[in-house]
Amino acid sequence: ITPNHVSFFDPLYMYATYQPSFVAKKDVVNIPVFGSLFTAIQPILVDRLSPTSRADTGNEIHRRAHWNEEGTWNPTVIFPQGTC
């Protein structure tokens, strides 16, 4: 899912509606209280300083989308203008 991201409420609405995981910059987990809650939904974290992070992120999105083992992954939300 790739919605527009214009406010702090967009991720909250997406989570309330779809219970997805998110692709986000890794710094998000350092926000007090919110970071701990965010970690619990198993986000895919992008390290903007890592030369392999974009490929790693793409691989993880692909792995979750093609998951064939028991259980399933919820949808993944990417806010393109704020992640990479």
Protein Blocks (a to p, Z undefined) as FASTA:
>chain_A
ZZddfbfklmmmmmmmnopaddddfklmmpghklmmmmmnopadddfkbmklmmmmmmmm
mmmmmocbecidddddddfklmZZ
